[in-house]
Amino acid sequence: MRIAGSTVLLTGVTGGIGRTIAQQLAAAGATLVLTGRRAELLEPIAAELGARSIVADLADSGQVTRLAEQAAGADILVANAALPSSGDLLDYTPEQIDRSLEVNLRAPVMLARLLAPRMVEAGRGHLAFVGSMSGKAATPAASLYSAAKFGLRGFAQSFRQDLHGTGVGVSIVQPGFVRDAGMFAATGAEPPGGLGTVTPGQVAAGVLRAVERDLCEVNVAPLMLRLGAAVAGQFPGFAERIQRRSNSERTIRQIVEAQRGSR
């Protein structure tokens, strides 16, 4: 799918890697429709990139529908928005669980459902979902987040098969630990040693590569993390025992406490 000259709807612009993805899409010649929950953060980014902005809270199903209606001409969807959703499930209220699943899973699925028919009719388009390596391997204090990311990965791969031959591609892009933005930048926690990190620019480049080459899955992570996730996917019990021997408990606790207010 050619990005230059295409209209791209990008969600989650105001947090984590969203701004970097927007900048790379703009540099590639896309016409951008940017969306986020906070107008005071969204509108300056849109102005900087000459983009159209639509304020929407993806935890509200009605606003998801409105967003799809207002961005109905999009040729490409980059579903990047996500809530951190770290911590023990038993600490979550039912309302917080609903909000997490609405933003991290239901909203991207619904945006795909609402935007794809026009793409299929036109015979061209692409749906790119930004997931996580947490969609390949389970980790402690991330049951809600992993549930959504495992689900998003399965949805993307199956929907890709459903749309085969229509001219509309589907990709899942899965970052590992990202430095300078996102979880570690926001919480001040140190990434686990020995696994390595990637930059927001590398994640954004992975998104563009997935769209332009119609790739099924792009894992943006160092080799050791990709290998570890592959092993964990095949041997989850073994991976669980290895994780218990790591010294990550303090880092996990720091991240959970820092993200508690964003539930």
Secondary structure, DSSP 8 states (H G I E B T S, - for coil): ---TT-EEEE--TTSTTHHHHHHHHHHTT-EEEEEES-HHHHHHHHHHHT-EEEE--TTSHHHHHHHHHHTTT-SEEEE-------S-GGG--HHHHHHHHIIIIIHHHHHHHHHHHHHHHHT-EEEEEE--GGGTS--TT-HHHHHHHHHHHHHHHHHHHHTTTTTEEEEEEEE-SBSSSSHHHHH-----TTS--B-HHHHHHHHHHHHHHT-SEEEES-HHHHHHHHHHHH-HHHHHHHHHTSS-HHHHHHHHHHHGGG-
